Structures are given as C-alpha cells and as structure tokens.
C-alpha cells in the first residue's frame, strides 16, 4: 500500500533559491554545490526529478536533504540514464547507488548525506529518485511544470519533478502515488570532470582486484606446469646402444612419449580468463584474459626451475565508471616433487597501464608478488588420489595516475591470501580428472579509504575447482580447468584456463 501526499500549507510555496558555493570536504578537486530550496511546504516519502549535465562530466560527492523532524529514517538513492517520466512503476532499469539511515536536522535545515561517489557523463540527462521508507521528506509545490528548470549553474541543471509515495507492496518501494509538479528540496555537491578521489578509488579497486586474480591464476598455471614437467621427466626411458667393435655403450634419453619435453627443456603455453560479478555498488563486472608461456629445466632429480612470461588484459564496469588495462609480467618458478610430497613457489613482477572512462584518466601500475602451494598425495585405490593442499599468496600493487582525472593520484593495495583444501584426482585411460574444494582467507590492505566496497571482502570464502587433461595426437597434451571462488562472499569470480603442452 502507499499513502497520500502530506500537505503542510496551502497554495504555492516561496520562490526557489538557486546558487553554487564551495563545500568543505576531503576532495582532491574543488567541490561545488547546487541548491534548489529548503522552503518546504509539502512532503511525502520521496522526490523524483531529472538532472541535466553540461559540457563536462561531474562526480556526485554528497547531498543535502530536507528531512521533516529529527527522527531516523532509511533513505535510498536511485538513478538511471534518461527521464523519470514513465519510469516510476518499477525499479527495472534503475541503479540503487546508496542506502543510509539518516537522522533529520529538522524542518528548514539541511541534513547531510555523504553518499557513494558517482560519475555522471557530460551532455547527458539522468533520472533521480530519492526515496524514504518513511514519509519524512519535505519538498515544495512547484510554480512551474515537470521538466522545467528548478536550479542551474554552468555545469548542472536540476528540474522540477514529482512527489512520490513509498509503495509498501513493492520490495523497492516503486509504484506509489505521484504528485506534480513538485520541487525537490536540497543540494547536490559535486566536482567537475570526475572526482579525483572517486576515480582513484575505482581504479584502485579494479587494479588491485585484477592484480590479485592475475597472481592467483599465474600461480595455478606454473603449479600445474611444473608438476607436469616433473611427471614428463619421470616418464622418460633410456635406450642403450653399443658401438660396434668397441664394446662401449651409450645411454640415450628419449622424450618421444613426453609431450612438451625436448631434452632437458619442458615448454608450455596456456590461455587464461576470469570474470567477477557484483563488483562494487553498481552490480558491475570485472573480466580479463590473457596468454602465459613458459619453459623449465631440470635442476635435480626432484626439482625444475622455469620462467614464465604472461600478458593479460582486464576491463571493469561499475556504476558508470569503466577501466581498461593490461599487464605484462615475468614469473620465475620452482617446482618440487619427491614421493607423495609436491610443491611450487614463484615470484611475479610486472607492469601495466589503465585507461579510465575512455581515456579521461590514465594510470600506470606495478605489481610484485610471491606465491607458494604444497600438498601430499594419498592413494585411495581405484585410481583415486586425495591431495590435501596449503597455499599462500602475498602481493602488492602500486598505482600512479599519469593523466586526465587521475593525474597526480597514487595508491597501493597489499593483499594476502591463505588457502586450505583438498583435490581429488581420478586417473583414466584417456587422462586425468580432478575436483577440489578449498577455504580461503583474504586480507586486503589499501592506503586509500575506498568510498565504495569495490574490493572483495576480507575474511573466509570458498573455492571450487574442476578440470582435467588428456593426450592429443602427435604427442601434444591438452589441459582445461575452471574455478569458482568467493563462494559465501560478496564477489564471486569464475576463472578458466586452457593449456597446451607443445612438443618440439
């Protein structure tokens, strides 16, 4: 159900007051404020109205609302590109940017709301809905029709719109009665060209999360490659020949049955990719893919040492902000196996660059990490092997803005992930299949306080892995795997890989 409009005074309220002013805050750029009025005179649960952005993009930093009384109430901020007209029946197509419980400053007084930052593109119209789950939002009867200007400056225009009742029969409160024309009472606080803090936060989140996922993927790649290399070496056989008339014999190592192995060198290549959902407050996505190649040599009966070169491209989209980047990295690695014990360790160092919002901001990144994973094979019979595993990944990424809205910014993310779990492997006549279940503890440490929850939550989550490998024609070998991580957390990630062992 929904309620009717709450009228304080009859007739039209006082004329609107509009203007811009500096607003004190912790922004890196000058903050501006556009105010309609705090004249009140009427009210209900919410206001719906359009804003028009001028020739430069802006970033919303905060709001001032006109709340009736001094009680606490839950507020929701929704937005969408286009107009509110015809779009108030349901939340389909809308994005809820933020939700907060605010205590009103009383009639006639502004109530501040440090809302999640949001970039609004230049020369674009957006629909805004500010909706209380109570009925304490004051507004003013408008002297002009819906869609006419209520307040404007050189960068932004706020239009007259609708009063809105909260519909308790809808999970998001949409579909309530509307009243027109009504003027939202309040202020929009913003910066030009995309807030440096918001832009930097979004990039920090994208780059930091991408770096962690790339490191996790690269760790898995060299872990498998190193163990396959050792297995390939163990499958070698020795041909003995005698030289006629001398009585001497020579041993010859054959690599005919070992895909990817030529003499003492094992070479491989792997395609990787990942995708994360629920990235940030805008229900966005983070995706990436790349190629990793490498080779190793035997340095003893139980160990190989190798070098991997990888290149990955990543892209994120969240709440109107996009980041496109690429990384190139080197990864020396060591793999060990003796009896049932096995382990792999690696170092990763790489550099990359990002473009934000189609080049509006640019930045360089540098990545460094160390990884380790070890396990112990337990033969169960029936060609089944259960391998308890423990893993550790620790990395750091530094981000430095180089141009546009990111110029002069810098941040870093340090991440540590511990993994405990087990992998079950089944050997068949065509190859091997495996499935694994792991518990992972993640700790992110970032020097910049993110305004939005863009990084994966700290704490425990689950990871499920499935995969297998099989021999192909001409001595080649194909391996595939897929992992779903972040189970039980706010951000789930699907990772996939295809590896081809090359034979020379």
C-alpha angles and dihedrals in degrees: 000000000000135000133236125254119287110229120198101176134009123243128021121326125235120295117280122265115215131180148125129247141167114266121206114237146123097274125134091222133048111282120218131197129211115193130190106186144296093212093118115181097156140027151167136164100308156345130241119195143142129249126199120209117213130220095307129057115248134202120221109228106169146342138224114213134192105232120180113233129350102277124117119258136172115248129195126198116205128178140175137172112264131026134326089227109109094001104087098088096086142359092250108127093015127111120213102218098182146352127200143163108237131185111221122241091215135260113322094016128102117244110207122226118190092207126189110276117258132183117223115196124239120265092013135125120224132189116226127197120184106187130182120202086221128045102256104110114115122210139159135250104248125236088209136049130269111285097028120118118276098173135350145171133179093288109030142029127200115202132208111260144152140316109229134203120214111248107217089192091068121069090227097036095248123142099048126139117289130211126200148245098011131154123221113235112221152062134275113212114200148148129228125255097010121313112272090220094050094042091048092047092051092048092045090053095046096044094042094048092043091050092052093048092046091051092048091049094046090049091055092047097054092039091060094038093051094049092046089050091054091046091049090052091049090054093058117112131204123238114204121206131176124218110236115250095008103072089220124131132209127202117223122194111219121206094181093114096041113084113215093015121113113171106309096340124091114193129189144165130204136189114212137184141170140187129194126194132198088037106170132334096308096063089247133159139241118202138169146164140184152150128264124189130179150154136205140191132212114259096178141344092285106030143059129192121205148164127228129196118199138181123191134178121205137188133187132187122187134154094338098317122109127190124191119188147156135208132201116192144172122219123188110193143184126205126193134190129170118163109312094344120094136167144163131203129184145173122218129199125170149148134217147161137227137207116203123205095354095313100320086125132019133193143173124225134198123199132197127172145157124212138189136177129173137174147171123229119227115191110220099180128248090073090296124134125187115203120189108205140194124194139183129193124180123175146156132206126194119202124196123184113229106178150002118008090351097052112129096010125122137176141158137210125205117193134184124187127185120193129197122178149097139261125211116207127193120195118211135175090261098046138286136308126199141186127187139186121197140176114218132194116204128193120185120191116188125172093212117070104233115226090209131043093247099139120075112267120264116246138053125338135159133248128199122195133188130176151123147195136223140179119256131199121291093029096294122139129213125202127182133181141171129195133189113199135175092054108170092018136093097260123049121195129198115202127186136181139184118196128191120194106215121217121207 
